[in-house]
Amino acid sequence: MKKKTPHVLIIGGGIGGPALALFLQKAGIPSSIYEGYPFKEAVGGGFNIAPNGVEILKSLGLAETAIKRGTISPLAFFRNGEGKQLATMQYESSIKASMPAISMSRATLYEIFAQELKDKKIPIHYEKRLKEITEGESKITAHFTDGTTAEGDLLVGADGINSFVREHIIPNGPKPKPTGILGVGGFVSLDKLKHVQKEEIEALTYTFGLKGFFGHGGGDAGTILWWTNIAREQEFTREEMMNPDWKAIKEELKETFKDYYQPIPEIIENTDIIMRHNIRDIQSLPTWHKDRIILIGDAAHAVSPNAGQGASMALEDAMYLAKMLRDNESYEEAFQAFEKGRKDRAEKIVAEGRRRAGDKGVVSPWKAKIREVFMSVFFKLFGTRGQRWILDYRIDWEK
């Protein structure tokens, strides 16, 4: 007897949700996506998609588009505040013919997915904020704040770190925890910058100085993206997030990084819009699924940006879950296989992201010297090799 093909409701239209819908279609499984926010062409900051994530985009036929619209980043440079290079690391997989890492804006990746969903005729519904989930014997219903509902056989929570779906599955479960650092960043057009070298565009540069950390590299084609971290236990308040004093923020950044090497002061000076956000993670959940509902991406294992794996992990989850639903006789078996196959890796990367956050604060000159020596030795001996377990991960869709 042929198994019944389920209809899957996907809550969340960020990265994991659209990728999952596209893989489900490849597996012959219909789905529809429900996103709480309206579509915005310029939403979110910049990020890097590591080689393991770009391999997933390749499986969807989207890697070349992403490469054209972003910037390839095969190298990582580590420097001190004076610009002295402490170490260089190959930011690429050791697997032959592997895809490169790509840096770009989140908005650009959203646009790429939105166009592909349209081309594949996969429905995505915006302004559908979930307020309740009800379950029958064989069906599950999502209820939205606008009074509408959607019925399906399975429901996937791809709704991010503040997941409503996670609260439904584990009402009293672990909550996202602050990592002790806050994120600030932005974009600058290359034509506004005089001091950026070509090697800085086609790489990620991590600068560890006395006054804190600063990162920069190529973003969307023709731009530089940058980010820094503020070591602070108290998170940005809602008022600080909703009504920021941009002028004061920029002046504070200029003062903090005025003695750092160029192009860092120039990048800050020429940034028009500065974004900031609280950085949280979820180190471990007791389960990722319950009955007909399952979590993927940040809803299941939110990871600090310090790991450089948030987008790639969501893409991996999408491909793996679709494959499990395709290859197993029941959704129960598929959900169990998904969690078994993904949980250890995800939690290890979450832990790695939290560990990396520890070196990004203000330090004394003595501690800075110790850090520089450590980085020079560590990355020379273990840097590229130490990334292999992350970057060489592959999912064989055909197997």
C-alpha positions as CSV (number, residue, x, y, z in Angstrom):
1,M,0.0,0.0,0.0
2,K,1.4,3.4,-1.0
3,K,1.9,5.7,1.9
4,K,-0.2,8.9,2.0
5,T,1.5,12.1,0.9
6,P,1.0,14.7,3.7
7,H,0.4,18.4,3.2
8,V,2.8,20.3,5.3
9,L,2.1,23.7,7.0
10,I,5.3,25.6,7.4
11,I,5.3,28.4,9.9
12,G,8.0,31.0,9.1
13,G,9.2,32.4,5.8
14,G,12.8,33.3,6.7
15,I,15.5,30.9,5.4
16,G,14.6,27.4,6.7
17,G,10.9,27.6,5.8
18,P,11.3,28.4,2.1
19,A,14.2,26.0,1.7
20,L,12.1,23.2,3.3
21,A,9.2,23.9,1.0
22,L,11.5,23.7,-2.1
23,F,13.0,20.4,-0.9
24,L,9.5,19.0,-0.1
25,Q,8.5,19.8,-3.6
26,K,11.5,17.9,-4.9
27,A,10.3,15.0,-2.8
28,G,6.8,15.2,-4.2
29,I,5.3,16.5,-0.9
30,P,3.1,19.6,-1.1
31,S,3.4,22.5,1.4
32,S,2.4,26.0,2.1
33,I,4.3,28.7,4.0
34,Y,2.8,31.2,6.6
35,E,4.9,34.2,7.5
36,G,3.9,36.6,10.3
37,Y,5.4,39.7,8.8
38,P,4.7,41.5,5.5
39,F,7.3,41.0,2.8
40,K,10.0,43.6,3.0
41,E,12.7,43.9,0.4
42,A,15.3,45.4,2.8
43,V,14.9,43.4,6.0
44,G,17.7,42.2,8.3
45,G,21.5,42.6,8.4
46,G,24.4,40.8,6.7
47,F,25.6,37.3,7.2
48,N,27.9,34.6,5.8
49,I,26.7,31.4,4.3
50,A,29.4,28.8,4.9
51,P,30.4,26.2,2.3
52,N,28.2,23.6,3.9
53,G,25.2,25.9,3.5
54,V,26.0,26.9,0.0
55,E,26.1,23.2,-0.9
56,I,22.4,23.1,0.1
57,L,21.7,26.1,-2.1
58,K,23.4,24.3,-5.0
59,S,21.1,21.3,-4.5
60,L,18.2,23.8,-5.0
61,G,19.8,25.3,-8.1
62,L,20.3,28.6,-6.3
63,A,24.0,28.8,-5.6
64,E,25.1,30.5,-8.7
65,T,22.4,33.3,-8.2
66,A,23.6,33.7,-4.6
67,I,27.3,34.0,-5.8
68,K,26.4,36.6,-8.4
69,R,24.5,38.7,-5.9
70,G,26.8,38.3,-3.0
71,T,30.6,38.1,-2.5
72,I,32.7,34.9,-2.3
73,S,34.6,34.8,1.0
74,P,37.3,32.0,0.8
75,L,39.6,33.5,3.4
76,A,39.4,34.8,7.0
77,F,42.0,37.3,8.3
78,F,42.6,37.8,12.0
79,R,44.2,41.1,13.0
80,N,44.8,43.3,16.0
81,G,43.5,46.9,16.3
82,E,46.6,48.3,14.6
83,G,46.1,46.1,11.6
84,K,48.8,43.6,12.2
85,Q,47.8,40.3,10.7
86,L,47.8,37.5,13.3
87,A,46.6,34.6,11.2
88,T,44.9,33.6,8.0
89,M,42.5,30.8,7.6
90,Q,41.0,29.1,4.6
91,Y,37.3,29.4,5.0
92,E,36.4,26.5,2.6
93,S,35.6,22.9,2.6
94,S,38.3,20.3,1.9
95,I,35.9,18.3,-0.3
96,K,36.8,18.4,-4.0
97,A,34.6,20.8,-6.1
98,S,33.1,22.2,-3.0
99,M,31.1,25.4,-3.2
100,P,32.7,28.6,-1.6
101,A,31.4,30.6,1.3
102,I,29.3,33.6,0.4
103,S,28.6,36.9,2.2
104,M,25.5,38.9,1.5
105,S,22.5,40.6,3.1
106,R,19.7,38.6,4.5
107,A,17.3,40.6,2.4
108,T,19.0,39.4,-0.8
109,L,18.7,35.8,0.2
110,Y,15.0,36.4,1.0
111,E,14.5,37.8,-2.5
112,I,16.2,34.8,-4.1
113,F,13.9,32.4,-2.2
114,A,10.8,34.5,-2.9
115,Q,11.4,34.4,-6.6
116,E,12.1,30.7,-6.6
117,L,8.9,30.0,-4.6
118,K,7.0,32.1,-7.2
119,D,8.6,30.2,-10.1
120,K,7.8,26.8,-8.5
121,K,4.3,27.9,-7.6
122,I,4.7,27.2,-3.9
123,P,2.3,29.5,-1.9
124,I,3.7,31.8,0.8
125,H,1.2,33.8,2.8
126,Y,2.4,37.0,4.5
127,E,1.0,38.7,7.6
128,K,-0.1,35.4,9.0
129,R,0.8,35.6,12.7
130,L,0.2,32.3,14.5
131,K,-1.9,32.5,17.7
132,E,-3.1,28.9,18.2
133,I,-2.5,25.3,17.0
134,T,-5.3,22.7,17.4
135,E,-4.8,19.0,16.6
136,G,-7.4,16.4,15.5
137,E,-7.0,12.7,14.9
138,S,-5.4,13.1,11.5
139,K,-5.2,16.8,10.8
140,I,-3.6,19.9,12.4
141,T,-5.0,23.4,12.2
142,A,-3.1,26.7,12.4
143,H,-5.1,29.7,13.7
144,F,-3.9,33.2,12.8
145,T,-4.5,36.5,14.4
146,D,-6.4,37.8,11.4
147,G,-9.1,35.2,12.0
148,T,-8.1,32.8,9.2
149,T,-7.0,29.2,9.5
150,A,-5.0,26.6,7.6
151,E,-5.3,22.9,7.8
152,G,-2.7,20.3,7.0
153,D,-1.3,16.9,8.0
154,L,1.9,18.1,9.6
155,L,3.2,21.4,10.9
156,V,6.8,22.6,10.9
157,G,7.9,25.5,13.1
158,A,10.5,27.4,11.2
159,D,9.6,30.6,13.1
160,G,12.9,31.6,14.6
161,I,14.4,32.0,18.1
162,N,11.1,33.4,19.5
163,S,9.2,30.5,18.1
164,F,5.4,30.3,18.9
165,V,5.5,26.6,17.7
166,R,8.2,25.8,20.2
167,E,6.1,27.2,23.1
168,H,3.3,24.9,21.9
169,I,5.5,21.8,21.9
170,I,7.4,22.6,25.1
171,P,5.3,25.1,27.1
172,N,7.7,25.2,30.1
173,G,10.9,24.3,28.2
174,P,14.2,26.1,27.9
175,K,14.0,29.8,26.8
176,P,16.5,31.7,24.6
177,K,19.3,33.0,26.8
178,P,21.5,36.2,26.3
179,T,25.0,35.4,25.3
180,G,26.5,38.4,27.0
181,I,27.1,40.3,23.8
182,L,25.0,42.6,21.7
183,G,25.2,43.0,17.9
184,V,25.7,46.2,15.9
185,G,26.3,46.3,12.1
186,G,25.6,47.8,8.7
187,F,26.5,48.2,5.0
188,V,28.5,50.7,3.1
189,S,28.7,51.1,-0.7
190,L,32.3,50.5,-1.9
191,D,32.3,53.7,-3.9
192,K,32.3,55.6,-0.6
193,L,35.5,53.9,0.7
194,K,39.0,54.8,-0.2
195,H,41.0,52.5,2.1
196,V,39.5,49.1,1.4
197,Q,41.9,46.6,-0.2
198,K,40.7,44.0,-2.7
199,E,41.7,41.2,-0.4
200,E,39.4,42.7,2.3
201,I,36.4,42.5,0.0
202,E,37.0,38.8,-0.9
203,A,37.5,37.7,2.7
204,L,36.1,38.1,6.2
205,T,38.4,40.2,8.4
206,Y,38.1,39.7,12.2
207,T,39.8,42.5,14.2
208,F,40.5,42.0,17.9
209,G,41.6,45.3,19.5
210,L,41.8,46.8,23.0
211,K,38.4,48.5,22.6
212,G,36.6,45.4,21.3
213,F,35.9,43.4,18.2
214,F,35.2,44.6,14.6
215,G,34.4,42.4,11.6
216,H,34.1,43.4,7.9
217,G,34.1,41.9,4.4
218,G,32.3,42.0,1.1
219,G,28.5,41.8,1.3
220,D,26.0,42.2,-1.6
221,A,27.9,42.9,-4.8
222,G,29.4,46.4,-4.5
223,T,29.1,46.7,-0.8
224,I,31.0,46.1,2.4
225,L,29.2,44.6,5.4
226,W,30.4,45.1,8.9
227,W,29.5,44.1,12.4
228,T,30.8,44.5,15.9
229,N,29.8,43.2,19.3
230,I,29.2,45.1,22.6
231,A,29.9,43.1,25.7
232,R,26.9,43.8,27.9
233,E,24.8,41.5,30.1
234,Q,21.7,43.9,29.8
235,E,20.1,43.5,26.4
236,F,18.8,46.4,24.3
237,T,15.4,47.4,25.6
238,R,12.3,47.6,23.4
239,E,12.6,51.4,23.4
240,E,16.3,51.2,22.3
241,M,15.3,48.9,19.5
242,M,12.2,50.8,18.3
243,N,13.5,54.4,18.7
244,P,17.2,54.4,18.4
245,D,19.3,57.6,18.5
246,W,21.3,56.8,15.3
247,K,23.5,59.9,15.7
248,A,24.5,59.0,19.2
249,I,25.1,55.4,18.2
250,K,27.3,56.4,15.4
251,E,29.3,58.9,17.5
252,E,29.9,56.2,20.1
253,L,31.2,53.8,17.5
254,K,33.4,56.4,16.0
255,E,34.9,57.1,19.4
256,T,35.4,53.5,20.2
257,F,37.2,52.6,17.0
258,K,38.9,55.9,16.1
259,D,42.4,54.4,16.8
260,Y,41.8,51.2,14.8
261,Y,43.5,50.8,11.4
262,Q,41.8,51.9,8.2
263,P,39.3,51.1,6.7
264,I,37.5,50.6,10.1
265,P,37.0,54.3,11.0
266,E,36.1,55.1,7.4
267,I,33.5,52.3,7.3
268,I,31.8,53.6,10.4
269,E,31.9,57.2,9.1
270,N,30.2,56.3,5.8
271,T,27.5,54.0,7.2
272,D,24.0,55.6,6.9
273,I,21.9,53.0,8.6
274,I,23.2,51.1,11.6
275,M,21.4,47.9,12.7
276,R,21.5,46.4,16.2
277,H,20.1,43.4,17.8
278,N,20.2,41.2,20.9
279,I,22.1,38.0,20.6
280,R,20.6,34.9,22.2
281,D,20.9,31.2,21.8
282,I,19.2,28.0,23.0
283,Q,21.8,25.4,24.1
284,S,19.5,22.4,24.2
285,L,15.9,21.4,24.0
286,P,14.6,18.0,25.4
287,T,12.9,17.3,22.1
288,W,12.3,18.9,18.7
289,H,9.0,17.3,17.9
290,K,5.7,16.3,19.4
291,D,2.9,14.4,17.6
292,R,2.5,16.0,14.2
293,I,4.6,19.1,14.9
294,I,8.4,19.5,14.5
295,L,10.9,22.4,14.8
296,I,13.8,23.4,12.5
297,G,16.4,26.1,12.4
298,D,16.6,28.7,15.2
299,A,13.3,27.5,16.6
300,A,15.0,24.2,17.5
301,H,18.7,25.3,18.0
302,A,19.2,29.1,17.9
303,V,22.9,29.7,17.5
304,S,24.9,32.8,18.2
305,P,26.2,34.6,15.0
306,N,29.7,34.0,16.3
307,A,29.6,30.5,15.0
308,G,28.9,31.7,11.4
309,Q,26.4,28.9,11.0
310,G,22.9,30.1,11.6
311,A,21.8,30.3,7.9
312,S,23.7,27.1,7.0
313,M,22.2,25.1,9.9
314,A,18.7,26.1,8.8
315,L,19.4,25.1,5.2
316,E,20.8,21.7,6.4
317,D,17.7,21.1,8.5
318,A,15.4,21.8,5.6
319,M,17.1,19.4,3.3
320,Y,17.5,16.7,6.0
321,L,13.8,16.9,7.1
322,A,12.5,16.7,3.6
323,K,14.7,13.7,2.9
324,M,13.5,11.9,6.1
325,L,9.8,12.6,5.1
326,R,10.5,11.2,1.7
327,D,12.3,8.1,2.8
328,N,10.4,7.0,5.8
329,E,7.1,5.2,5.9
330,S,5.5,7.4,8.6
331,Y,6.0,10.9,9.8
332,E,6.7,9.5,13.3
333,E,9.7,7.6,11.9
334,A,10.8,10.7,9.8
335,F,10.7,13.0,12.9
336,Q,12.6,10.6,15.0
337,A,15.3,10.1,12.3
338,F,15.5,13.9,11.8
339,E,16.2,14.6,15.4
340,K,18.6,11.7,15.8
341,G,20.5,12.8,12.7
342,R,20.7,16.5,13.5
343,K,20.6,17.2,17.3
344,D,24.2,16.3,18.2
345,R,25.7,18.4,15.4
346,A,23.4,21.4,16.1
347,E,24.1,21.5,19.8
348,K,27.8,21.2,19.3
349,I,27.7,24.2,16.9
350,V,25.6,26.2,19.4
351,A,28.2,25.5,22.1
352,E,31.0,26.6,19.7
353,G,29.2,29.9,19.0
354,R,28.9,30.7,22.7
355,R,32.6,29.9,23.2
356,R,33.7,32.3,20.4
357,A,31.8,35.1,22.0
358,G,34.2,35.2,24.9
359,D,37.1,37.1,23.2
360,K,35.1,40.0,21.9
361,G,35.1,42.5,24.8
362,V,37.4,45.3,26.0
363,V,40.7,43.9,27.3
364,S,43.9,45.2,28.9
365,P,47.1,45.6,26.8
366,W,48.5,42.6,28.6
367,K,45.5,40.4,27.9
368,A,45.5,41.6,24.3
369,K,49.1,40.4,23.8
370,I,48.3,37.0,25.3
371,R,45.3,36.7,22.9
372,E,47.4,37.7,19.9
373,V,50.1,35.1,20.6
374,F,47.4,32.5,21.2
375,M,45.6,33.3,17.9
376,S,48.9,33.3,15.9
377,V,49.8,29.8,17.2
378,F,46.3,28.3,17.4
379,F,45.2,29.3,13.8
380,K,48.5,28.2,12.3
381,L,48.2,24.8,13.9
382,F,44.5,24.1,14.0
383,G,42.6,26.9,12.3
384,T,41.6,25.5,8.9
385,R,41.7,21.9,10.1
386,G,39.6,22.7,13.2
387,Q,36.8,23.9,10.9
388,R,36.6,20.7,8.9
389,W,33.9,19.0,11.0
390,I,31.7,22.0,10.4
391,L,32.4,22.9,6.8
392,D,32.8,19.4,5.3
393,Y,29.3,18.2,6.4
394,R,27.2,16.9,3.5
395,I,23.7,15.5,3.0
396,D,23.3,13.1,0.1
397,W,19.9,13.8,-1.4
398,E,20.1,11.0,-3.9
399,K,21.1,8.3,-1.5
